[in-house]
Amino acid sequence: MNKLLEVYGSADEIARARAAYELALRELPRWLPKADKIAAAADTVGWVTPFFLAYQGENDRELQRTYGKFICDLMAKRYPELASRRACRCWSPASECVSAS
């Protein structure tokens, strides 16, 4: 992600950068830390983001989905107690979520 630039010299440069970024994203799960390093890895989330991806003017949905899944998986390992969704009967801005159980 830290290799994404604000400006590129040509459409070919953008295509190469996107292909390299996609490859790096696909390899990222292999680097998901072992149990003893999960906390440290989770603490680094947000230091570097794919912010400049939007500057390329392309459809980033699948790339962002891949990145988001990796971050979700990492955070679920770091905070397993928060990883499951609670079912809610209703929600409104003025009310709390009421457990459906």
Contacts in CASP RR format, 6 or more apart in sequence:
PFRMAT RR
TARGET T0000
AUTHOR 0000-0000-0000
METHOD contacts of the structure
MODEL  1
MNKLLEVYGSADEIARARAAYELALRELPRWLPKADKIAAAADTVGWVTP
FFLAYQGENDRELQRTYGKFICDLMAKRYPELASRRACRCWSPASECVSA
S
1 21 0 8 1.000
1 24 0 8 1.000
1 48 0 8 1.000
1 49 0 8 1.000
1 50 0 8 1.000
1 67 0 8 1.000
2 48 0 8 1.000
3 17 0 8 1.000
3 20 0 8 1.000
3 21 0 8 1.000
4 17 0 8 1.000
4 21 0 8 1.000
4 50 0 8 1.000
4 51 0 8 1.000
4 52 0 8 1.000
4 53 0 8 1.000
4 55 0 8 1.000
5 17 0 8 1.000
5 52 0 8 1.000
5 55 0 8 1.000
6 52 0 8 1.000
6 55 0 8 1.000
7 55 0 8 1.000
8 14 0 8 1.000
8 17 0 8 1.000
8 56 0 8 1.000
14 56 0 8 1.000
14 58 0 8 1.000
17 56 0 8 1.000
18 56 0 8 1.000
18 58 0 8 1.000
18 63 0 8 1.000
21 50 0 8 1.000
21 53 0 8 1.000
21 63 0 8 1.000
22 63 0 8 1.000
22 66 0 8 1.000
25 63 0 8 1.000
25 66 0 8 1.000
25 67 0 8 1.000
25 70 0 8 1.000
26 66 0 8 1.000
28 66 0 8 1.000
28 67 0 8 1.000
28 70 0 8 1.000
29 70 0 8 1.000
29 73 0 8 1.000
32 41 0 8 1.000
32 70 0 8 1.000
32 73 0 8 1.000
32 74 0 8 1.000
32 77 0 8 1.000
33 40 0 8 1.000
33 41 0 8 1.000
33 74 0 8 1.000
35 77 0 8 1.000
38 74 0 8 1.000
38 77 0 8 1.000
38 78 0 8 1.000
39 78 0 8 1.000
41 74 0 8 1.000
41 78 0 8 1.000
42 74 0 8 1.000
42 75 0 8 1.000
42 77 0 8 1.000
42 78 0 8 1.000
42 79 0 8 1.000
45 71 0 8 1.000
45 74 0 8 1.000
45 75 0 8 1.000
50 60 0 8 1.000
50 63 0 8 1.000
50 64 0 8 1.000
50 67 0 8 1.000
53 60 0 8 1.000
53 63 0 8 1.000
53 64 0 8 1.000
54 60 0 8 1.000
75 82 0 8 1.000
75 83 0 8 1.000
76 83 0 8 1.000
86 97 0 8 1.000
86 99 0 8 1.000
86 100 0 8 1.000
87 99 0 8 1.000
87 100 0 8 1.000
87 101 0 8 1.000
88 97 0 8 1.000
88 98 0 8 1.000
88 99 0 8 1.000
88 100 0 8 1.000
89 98 0 8 1.000
89 99 0 8 1.000
89 100 0 8 1.000
90 98 0 8 1.000
91 97 0 8 1.000
END
